[in-house]
Amino acid sequence: MYFEQNDFEIKCEWGKQGVLQLAPVSDVIVIVDVLSFSTCIEIANSRGAIILL
């Protein structure tokens, strides 16, 4: 949930509810989807794929 982050220029939140809470008070929202990416890499590697970044 949205906790008082008014004193900070950069605010961090989690999930859809976080986006909904921060959207009205933010000029820009950046979504980082690291967990899904990491999971995809792990699954691909465990099946023999080679990942090039």
N, CA and C of each residue as an Amber inpcrd file, in Angstrom:
protein
   159
   0.8360000  -1.1890000   0.0000000   0.0000000   0.0000000   0.0000000
   0.8760000   1.2470000   0.0000000   0.2670000   2.3260000  -0.2920000
   0.9260000   3.6180000  -0.3570000   1.1990000   4.1160000   1.0510000
   2.4630000   4.2700000   1.3580000   2.8470000   4.8390000   2.6380000
   3.3360000   6.2480000   2.3970000   3.2860000   7.0650000   3.4270000
   3.6760000   8.4690000   3.2810000   5.0830000   8.5890000   2.7120000
   5.1740000   8.9520000   1.4570000   6.4520000   9.1520000   0.7840000
   6.5350000  10.5730000   0.2460000   5.7330000  11.4540000   0.8060000
   5.6330000  12.8240000   0.3000000   6.9420000  13.5920000   0.3900000
   7.8150000  13.2340000   1.3130000   9.0760000  13.9560000   1.4800000
  10.1450000  13.5400000   0.4810000   9.8450000  12.5640000  -0.3650000
  10.8350000  12.0310000  -1.2860000  10.4550000  12.3350000  -2.7330000
  11.4800000  12.5960000  -3.5510000  11.2270000  12.8390000  -4.9750000
  10.9160000  11.5310000  -5.7070000  11.5440000  10.4420000  -5.3070000
  11.3300000   9.1470000  -5.9340000  10.5360000   8.2830000  -4.9690000
   9.4260000   7.7490000  -5.4530000   8.5560000   6.9090000  -4.6320000
   8.5240000   5.5070000  -5.2270000   8.4960000   4.5090000  -4.3850000
   8.4880000   3.1200000  -4.8370000   7.2530000   2.4160000  -4.3030000
   6.6900000   1.5680000  -5.1120000   5.5180000   0.7800000  -4.7050000
   5.5510000  -0.5590000  -5.3980000   4.5680000  -1.3800000  -5.1170000
   4.5360000  -2.7590000  -5.5890000   3.1530000  -3.0600000  -6.1590000
   3.0960000  -3.6400000  -7.3390000   1.8570000  -4.1570000  -7.8880000
   0.8900000  -3.1070000  -8.4130000  -0.2430000  -3.6160000  -8.8400000
  -1.2790000  -2.7740000  -9.4460000  -1.7890000  -1.7040000  -8.4840000
  -2.0040000  -2.0810000  -7.2320000  -2.5020000  -1.1090000  -6.2600000
  -1.4920000   0.0140000  -6.0400000  -0.2150000  -0.3220000  -6.0620000
   0.8210000   0.7030000  -5.9330000   0.7740000   1.7040000  -7.0640000
   0.5980000   1.2000000  -8.2920000   0.4810000   2.0910000  -9.4530000
  -0.7530000   2.9850000  -9.3110000  -1.8590000   2.4040000  -8.9070000
  -3.0870000   3.1880000  -8.7520000  -2.9420000   4.2730000  -7.6850000
  -2.1820000   3.9830000  -6.6390000  -1.9770000   4.9680000  -5.5770000
  -1.0080000   6.0670000  -5.9980000   0.0310000   5.7090000  -6.7270000
   1.0530000   6.6870000  -7.0940000   0.7080000   7.4980000  -8.3360000
  -0.1030000   6.9690000  -9.2160000  -0.4190000   7.6570000 -10.4740000
  -0.9210000   9.0850000 -10.2730000  -1.8300000   9.3370000  -9.3440000
  -2.3280000  10.7030000  -9.1900000  -1.2940000  11.6990000  -8.6750000
  -0.2280000  11.2300000  -8.0400000   0.7600000  12.1470000  -7.4500000
   2.1070000  12.0660000  -8.1500000   2.1590000  11.4320000  -9.3350000
   3.4280000  11.2320000 -10.0310000   3.3900000  11.8250000 -11.4220000
   4.5370000  12.3800000 -11.8370000   4.6810000  12.8570000 -13.2110000
   5.0520000  11.7030000 -14.1400000   5.8200000  10.7510000 -13.6260000
   6.2990000   9.6220000 -14.4080000   6.2110000   8.3730000 -13.5410000
   5.8220000   7.2530000 -14.1330000   5.8320000   5.9680000 -13.4450000
   6.6570000   5.0040000 -14.2830000   7.6130000   4.3420000 -13.6450000
   8.4580000   3.3520000 -14.2990000   8.0950000   1.9990000 -13.7120000
   7.7640000   1.0500000 -14.5800000   7.4260000  -0.3000000 -14.1320000
   8.6160000  -1.2020000 -14.4330000   9.1150000  -1.8680000 -13.4080000
  10.2340000  -2.7940000 -13.5390000   9.6980000  -4.1920000 -13.3150000
   9.8590000  -5.0330000 -14.3090000   9.3190000  -6.3830000 -14.2510000
  10.4720000  -7.3780000 -14.1600000  11.2470000  -7.2740000 -13.1040000
  12.4450000  -8.0890000 -12.9600000  12.1090000  -9.5330000 -12.6330000
  11.1330000  -9.7500000 -11.7680000  10.8360000 -11.1120000 -11.3400000
  10.3670000 -11.9800000 -12.4940000   9.5120000 -11.4730000 -13.3460000
   9.0570000 -12.2630000 -14.4890000  10.2050000 -12.5630000 -15.4360000
  11.0650000 -11.5850000 -15.6520000  12.2120000 -11.7850000 -16.5280000
  13.1310000 -12.8470000 -15.9470000  13.4210000 -12.7410000 -14.6550000
  14.2960000 -13.7170000 -14.0090000  13.7060000 -15.1170000 -14.0850000
  12.4090000 -15.2280000 -13.8950000  11.7470000 -16.5250000 -13.9740000
  11.8590000 -17.0930000 -15.3850000  11.6430000 -16.2660000 -16.3980000
  11.7580000 -16.7310000 -17.7870000  13.1700000 -17.2060000 -18.0990000
  14.1630000 -16.4770000 -17.6200000  15.5570000 -16.8730000 -17.8480000
  15.8480000 -18.2110000 -17.1750000  15.3980000 -18.3680000 -15.9390000
  15.6180000 -19.6230000 -15.2110000  14.9700000 -20.8020000 -15.9310000
  13.7440000 -20.6310000 -16.3700000  13.0470000 -21.7080000 -17.0770000
  13.7730000 -22.0460000 -18.3770000  14.1580000 -21.0140000 -19.1280000
  14.8520000 -21.2440000 -20.3910000  16.1910000 -21.9520000 -20.1660000
  16.9570000 -21.4800000 -19.1730000  18.2520000 -22.1110000 -18.8850000
  18.0890000 -23.5530000 -18.4280000  17.0940000 -23.8120000 -17.6210000
  16.8940000 -25.1820000 -17.1250000  16.5030000 -26.1320000 -18.2470000
  16.0450000 -25.5880000 -19.3660000  15.6800000 -26.4190000 -20.5270000
  16.7500000 -26.3990000 -21.6130000  17.9240000 -25.8580000 -21.2630000
  19.0510000 -25.9110000 -22.1820000  19.2290000 -24.7090000 -23.0770000
  18.4370000 -23.6730000 -22.9230000  18.5780000 -22.4910000 -23.7760000
  19.7950000 -21.6820000 -23.3710000  20.3550000 -20.9620000 -24.3080000
  21.4560000 -20.0450000 -24.0510000  20.8940000 -18.6330000 -24.2340000
  21.0600000 -17.8110000 -23.2240000  20.5140000 -16.4510000 -23.2360000
  21.6320000 -15.4690000 -23.5530000  21.4370000 -14.6270000 -24.5510000
  22.3900000 -13.5860000 -24.9070000  21.7610000 -12.2370000 -24.5730000
  22.4550000 -11.4800000 -23.7550000  21.9480000 -10.1400000 -23.3860000
  22.7900000  -9.0740000 -23.9820000
